[in-house]
Amino acid sequence: MKPQRRRFERREFLRSLAAGAAALSLPRVAFGQAGLATTKLTDSLTLISGAGNNIVALAGSGGSLLVDCGDAAHAQDVLKLTGRVNMVINTHWHPESTGANEAMAKAGAKLVSHVNTQLWMTQEILHDWENKVFPPRAKEAWPTETFYTTGKTTLGAEPVEYGLMPMAHTDGDIYVHFPLSNVLAVGDAIQPGRLPLLDFPTGGWIGGMQEAHRTILRLANDTTKIVPATGKVMTKAEVQASLDTVTKVRDQLVKLMKQGKGPQDMIDMKAVKEFEGQLAGDPDHFIFTAYRGLWAHVRELGGIV
């Protein structure tokens, strides 16, 4: 007889955040609204997955703080699980991270992001490689508090620090650091197990993604829990391994670029073939977007001759 999956309701979610799980050797995973999964990170922080991307929830006596809030389709499920949300910090503009912004704001949450993230949400954005247009978001979904370099807040006894990682996945990527709990939420600035998705039209490029890894490594120690937008919680060693891979891929493309190869040449010669078995993602799309970013930053690379 198969064990039944335990329902994880709002009261238990809040109670678990306060109670802690120090005696457990592994994170506890439970399932809640519409298949949302929760994983204990620390006594005060919980990872919510299954809502479009990973959400980090910090619970306080008067409500929760969320890092990202998932897509629009799961907004009410997240609210039912967490109860009152006082603040949402967006790591970047993409709908899987900010889709629930409007619902969160209508429920009373303050929305916080880097100023570039707010600006992108007010505009129409074209992803030409997939022939997709993202319309401007409803005004209610726009972050109402923005910053340029760093910011900080507190919830209860927990300090929360956040800062820009410029021009990585987008030009508004940020980290959110919980130093007391030793947890870092990093959005899509790190994408474990895949060729990086680089949103060139909104400022992303592979060199910025390298620097984002370095920023995270400077903030982390050997026991830090690092939470990307998708995938599993990472260690500092795993972030270093990811940086090594991103650097190797970048160096390969820069070498070919300086030999006069264009994006189609690189696609035809399968320039990232050695990584295809170990990293998910469309190699042709990756080469196309990575090349555009490299060309835009060619002076930083020392030119092409």
Beta strands, then each sheet from edge to edge (+ up, - down):
strand 1: 29-31
strand 2: 37-40
strand 3: 45-49
strand 4: 55-60
strand 5: 63-67
strand 6: 85-89
strand 7: 110-114
strand 8: 125-127
strand 9: 132-134
strand 10: 145-147
strand 11: 150-155
strand 12: 158-164
strand 13: 174-178
strand 14: 183-187
strand 15: 225-228
sheet 1: 1+ 2- 3+ 4- 5+ 6+ 7+ 10+
sheet 2: 8+ 9-
sheet 3: 11+ 12- 13+ 14- 15-
end
